[in-house]
């Protein structure tokens, strides 16, 4: 069955981290949970900057500066520091990627 890319995920949490959007989500049709990141101006899979598999269902997502906290259903609190490689801008083609430090 073909689904539009907006229908492939079920959003659990959204959080702005600078000029990027972090999404804690469930991948529809699987038992997989992911942390995804997109630039502020193009929320499309072709602009995906980060895709990180989570070991359990995320219950809470929060951010402060470059730090992201994800609280999982297993009682684990993940703290992640993000470092942007490149620049997020509307002009031209971006080569922005996040680097995660757990």
C-alpha positions as CSV (number, residue, x, y, z in Angstrom):
1,X,0.0,0.0,0.0
2,X,1.4,3.4,-1.0
3,X,1.2,6.2,1.5
4,X,2.1,9.9,1.2
5,X,5.2,10.7,3.2
6,X,3.1,12.7,5.7
7,X,1.1,9.5,6.4
8,X,4.2,7.4,7.1
9,X,4.8,8.8,10.5
10,X,2.8,9.4,13.6
11,X,4.2,12.4,15.5
12,X,4.6,12.0,19.2
13,X,6.6,15.2,19.9
14,X,7.8,18.3,18.0
15,X,10.5,20.7,19.1
16,X,12.5,23.5,17.5
17,X,16.2,23.3,17.9
18,X,17.6,26.5,16.5
19,X,16.4,26.6,12.9
20,X,15.7,22.9,12.7
21,X,12.6,20.9,13.7
22,X,13.1,17.7,15.8
23,X,10.3,15.2,15.5
24,X,9.9,12.2,17.8
25,X,7.7,9.8,15.9
26,X,6.4,6.3,15.3
27,X,6.9,4.8,11.8
28,X,3.4,3.5,10.8
29,X,3.2,-0.2,10.1
30,X,6.2,-1.0,12.2
31,X,7.2,-1.1,15.9
32,X,9.9,1.5,15.2
33,X,10.3,4.9,16.8
34,X,12.7,7.6,15.5
35,X,14.0,11.0,16.1
36,X,14.0,13.0,12.9
37,X,15.2,16.5,12.0
38,X,14.4,18.8,9.2
39,X,15.4,22.4,8.3
40,X,12.8,25.0,9.2
41,X,11.9,25.8,5.6
42,X,11.5,22.3,4.0
43,X,9.8,19.6,5.8
44,X,10.3,16.9,3.2
45,X,12.1,13.6,3.3
46,X,14.6,14.9,0.7
47,X,15.8,17.4,3.4
48,X,16.1,15.0,6.3
49,X,19.1,16.0,8.4
50,X,19.0,13.4,11.0
51,X,17.3,10.0,11.5
52,X,18.0,8.2,14.8
53,X,16.3,5.0,15.9
54,X,14.9,5.1,19.5
55,X,14.9,1.9,21.5
56,X,11.4,2.6,22.9
57,X,8.4,4.8,22.5
58,X,9.2,8.4,23.2
59,X,6.9,10.1,25.8
60,X,8.5,13.5,26.0
61,X,10.7,15.7,23.8
62,X,12.3,18.9,24.9
63,X,15.3,21.1,23.9
64,X,17.4,23.9,25.2
65,X,20.1,25.3,22.9
66,X,21.9,22.4,21.3
67,X,20.7,19.9,23.9
68,X,17.7,17.6,23.3
69,X,16.1,15.4,26.0
70,X,13.9,12.4,25.1
71,X,12.1,10.6,27.8
72,X,11.3,7.0,26.8
73,X,8.5,4.6,27.9
74,X,11.2,2.4,29.5
75,X,12.0,5.2,32.0
76,X,15.2,6.2,30.3
77,X,16.0,9.8,29.8
78,X,18.3,10.4,26.8
79,X,20.2,13.6,26.6
80,X,21.7,14.4,23.2
81,X,23.9,17.3,22.2
82,X,23.5,18.3,18.5
83,X,26.2,20.0,16.4
84,X,25.2,21.4,13.1
85,X,27.6,20.7,10.2
86,X,27.0,23.3,7.5
87,X,24.4,26.0,7.5
88,X,20.7,26.1,7.3
89,X,19.5,28.7,4.8
90,X,16.8,29.2,2.2
91,X,19.3,30.0,-0.6
92,X,20.8,27.3,-2.6
93,X,21.2,23.6,-1.8
94,X,22.0,22.8,1.8
95,X,24.5,20.2,3.0
96,X,23.4,20.6,6.6
97,X,23.6,17.6,8.8
98,X,23.4,17.1,12.6
99,X,26.1,15.3,14.4
100,X,24.9,13.7,17.7
101,X,26.9,13.4,20.9
102,X,25.2,11.0,23.3
